[in-house]
Amino acid sequence: MSSSDHVILYSTKAGVSMKRIGYLSNAFDLFHVGHLNVLQYAKARCDYLVIGVTTDEVFTRVSGYKPVIPFEVRIEIVRSVRFVDSAVADDTGNYVDAWNTLRFDRLFDHSEDVGTQAEAGEIADVIVPGIEVIRLPDLPTTTSASLRGSIENLNRLAVGQRLRADRVSPSLQLAVH
């Protein structure tokens, strides 16, 4: 977390003391309804939701490719979502670093997030006793990976190559058939 993005969380919001601070880290590349559903799910389980948006460097290091949408745009999109109380740069991709800075009570973990379920368990059980790890459910929506695959297929169409059926987002299948 960069110092300019630090958040003073133990204050009041609309005159109510904070009780449960939640943290969720994700790239939020190609923002879609699945991201919105995850943010709504997390917000319903905490009083104050902090979102770590992974920087381009972290995203590239972890995924092996560059994000489609630049970090500065992705974090502004996330900040504009009504379920988000604060959005900060996740410039390490490490939950422990995030906890050391933000001191959240609840960690929301998902398979698409930077970090692993084992890392989340390690935080909860060893490094940060008392933290609650909430595994985000797999919601039946579009994913960034499926959107990226659909974009790749559209590019293939543009240059006359065969489509890959395994790389089409369900929400875009009708458009390519």
Secondary structure as GFF3:
##gff-version 3
##sequence-region A 1 177
A	DSSP	three_ten_helix	3	5	.	.	.	ID=ss1
A	DSSP	beta_strand	12	13	.	.	.	ID=ss2
A	DSSP	beta_strand	16	17	.	.	.	ID=ss3
A	DSSP	beta_strand	21	26	.	.	.	ID=ss4
A	DSSP	alpha_helix	33	43	.	.	.	ID=ss5
A	DSSP	beta_strand	48	54	.	.	.	ID=ss6
A	DSSP	alpha_helix	56	63	.	.	.	ID=ss7
A	DSSP	alpha_helix	71	79	.	.	.	ID=ss8
A	DSSP	beta_strand	86	90	.	.	.	ID=ss9
A	DSSP	alpha_helix	95	102	.	.	.	ID=ss10
A	DSSP	beta_strand	106	109	.	.	.	ID=ss11
A	DSSP	alpha_helix	117	122	.	.	.	ID=ss12
A	DSSP	pi_helix	123	127	.	.	.	ID=ss13
A	DSSP	beta_strand	132	135	.	.	.	ID=ss14
A	DSSP	alpha_helix	144	158	.	.	.	ID=ss15
A	DSSP	three_ten_helix	165	167	.	.	.	ID=ss16
A	DSSP	three_ten_helix	170	172	.	.	.	ID=ss17
A	DSSP	alpha_helix	173	176	.	.	.	ID=ss18
###
